[in-house]
Amino acid sequence: MDEIRQEYGYKVFASTENQALSKALLSHAMENGNSLYLINTAISELRKSKIILPAMATIEYTVWESRKKAEEMIFSIINGCIADEQKRNLDALLNSKVDKNKTRLTWLREMPTRHSPEAFTGVIEKLEYVRNLNLSVQTSGIHTNRLIQLSRMGARYFHNLKGVLA
């Protein structure tokens, strides 16, 4: 095995290679959080660098760490843009009730059931409420693909939550 490695210039996967792989994966994970994509990227990076592939569990763990670090960085960017007052306003969406069993967030998500001046007035009222939250998040440090993935994830959570509550 040593002779083959020396003849073809391959290296063993060690901590130095793991650190280099983690660094490379972090930039990819900032763009795309898909685990399968990151695993394929890791294998490709290792092959390109002529590093003998470690056990799959090692690759998966390195991908998981890089993905977790990328998510922490992304959430830190988003969280850093939101002031304490805005966080309180967002909490109020979940905690304050419009009716007996309806939160503000549920009220905002309700679509008009008919086309009428009253329904239009209700939509305007909701729009004004959202504008008064004064939310502005600077997403310039987050890759567009990652924003799309986060949006889809949020939509799935909402859809799954609706199924549980129904």
C-alpha positions in Angstrom: 0.0 0.0 0.0 2.9 2.4 0.8 4.6 1.6 -2.5 1.3 2.3 -4.4 0.9 5.6 -2.5 4.4 6.7 -3.2 4.3 5.6 -6.9 1.1 7.5 -7.6 1.5 10.4 -5.1 -1.5 9.6 -2.9 -1.6 10.8 0.8 -3.4 9.3 3.8 -6.3 11.3 5.2 -4.9 12.9 8.4 -5.8 15.9 10.6 -4.1 18.3 8.1 -6.2 17.0 5.2 -9.3 17.0 7.4 -8.8 20.7 8.2 -8.3 21.6 4.5 -11.4 19.6 3.6 -13.4 21.3 6.3 -12.3 24.7 5.1 -13.2 23.8 1.5 -16.6 22.4 2.5 -17.5 25.4 4.6 -17.5 27.7 1.5 -19.7 25.1 -0.3 -22.0 24.7 2.7 -22.5 28.5 2.8 -23.9 28.2 -0.7 -25.8 24.9 -0.4 -26.8 23.0 2.7 -27.7 19.7 0.9 -25.9 16.9 2.6 -25.6 14.7 -0.4 -24.2 17.6 -2.5 -21.6 18.2 0.3 -20.6 14.5 0.5 -20.1 14.4 -3.2 -18.1 17.6 -3.0 -16.0 16.2 -0.2 -15.2 13.1 -2.2 -14.4 15.1 -5.3 -12.1 17.4 -3.3 -10.3 14.4 -1.7 -9.8 12.7 -5.1 -8.6 16.0 -6.7 -6.0 16.3 -3.9 -5.0 12.6 -4.3 -6.0 11.8 -0.7 -7.1 8.2 0.0 -10.7 8.3 1.1 -11.3 7.8 4.8 -14.3 5.8 6.1 -17.7 7.1 5.0 -18.5 7.9 8.6 -15.5 10.3 8.7 -16.7 12.1 5.5 -20.2 12.3 6.9 -19.0 13.8 10.2 -16.8 16.4 8.4 -19.8 17.3 6.2 -22.0 17.6 9.2 -19.5 19.8 11.1 -19.1 22.1 8.0 -22.8 22.3 7.5 -23.4 23.1 11.1 -20.8 25.8 11.1 -22.2 27.3 7.9 -25.7 27.4 9.5 -24.4 29.0 12.6 -22.7 31.7 10.5 -25.9 32.3 8.4 -28.1 32.5 11.5 -25.6 34.8 13.1 -25.8 37.1 10.1 -29.6 37.2 10.2 -29.8 37.5 14.0 -27.2 40.4 14.0 -29.5 42.4 11.7 -32.5 42.2 14.0 -32.7 44.7 16.9 -34.1 43.7 20.3 -37.3 45.6 19.7 -37.8 43.8 16.4 -37.3 40.4 18.2 -39.9 41.4 20.7 -42.3 42.3 17.9 -41.7 38.9 16.3 -42.3 37.2 19.6 -45.5 39.1 19.8 -46.6 37.5 16.5 -46.5 34.1 18.2 -47.7 35.1 21.7 -50.4 37.8 21.3 -53.9 36.8 20.4 -56.3 38.5 18.0 -59.2 36.3 19.0 -59.6 33.7 21.6 -57.7 31.0 19.7 -55.9 32.9 17.0 -52.4 34.4 17.2 -51.3 37.4 15.3 -49.3 35.2 13.0 -52.3 33.0 12.2 -54.3 36.2 11.5 -51.6 37.5 9.1 -51.6 34.2 7.2 -55.3 34.1 6.7 -56.3 34.8 3.1 -59.5 36.7 2.3 -62.4 34.3 1.6 -64.2 36.7 -0.8 -63.6 39.8 -2.9 -65.1 42.7 -1.1 -64.2 46.2 0.2 -64.1 44.7 3.7 -61.6 42.0 2.6 -59.5 44.6 0.9 -59.5 46.7 4.0 -58.4 43.6 6.0 -55.5 43.0 3.7 -54.4 46.7 4.0 -54.6 46.4 7.8 -52.3 43.3 7.7 -49.9 45.1 5.4 -49.7 48.1 7.7 -49.1 45.8 10.7 -46.2 44.1 8.9 -44.7 47.4 7.9 -45.0 48.7 11.5 -42.8 45.8 12.6 -39.9 47.6 10.8 -38.1 44.5 9.9 -35.1 44.7 7.7 -32.6 41.9 7.3 -29.4 42.4 5.4 -28.9 39.2 3.5 -26.0 40.4 1.4 -23.6 38.0 3.3 -25.8 35.0 2.5 -25.7 33.2 -0.9 -29.0 33.4 -2.8 -29.2 29.6 -3.2 -29.0 29.3 0.6 -31.8 31.9 1.1 -34.0 29.9 -1.3 -33.2 26.7 0.7 -34.1 28.4 4.0 -37.3 29.7 2.5 -38.3 26.2 1.4 -37.4 24.8 4.8 -39.6 27.4 6.5 -42.5 26.6 4.1 -42.1 22.8 4.8 -42.2 23.5 8.6 -45.3 25.6 8.2 -47.0 22.9 6.0 -46.1 20.1 8.5 -47.3 22.2 11.4 -50.6 22.8 9.7 -51.0 19.1 9.2 -50.3 18.4 12.9 -52.7 21.1 14.1 -55.5 20.1 11.7 
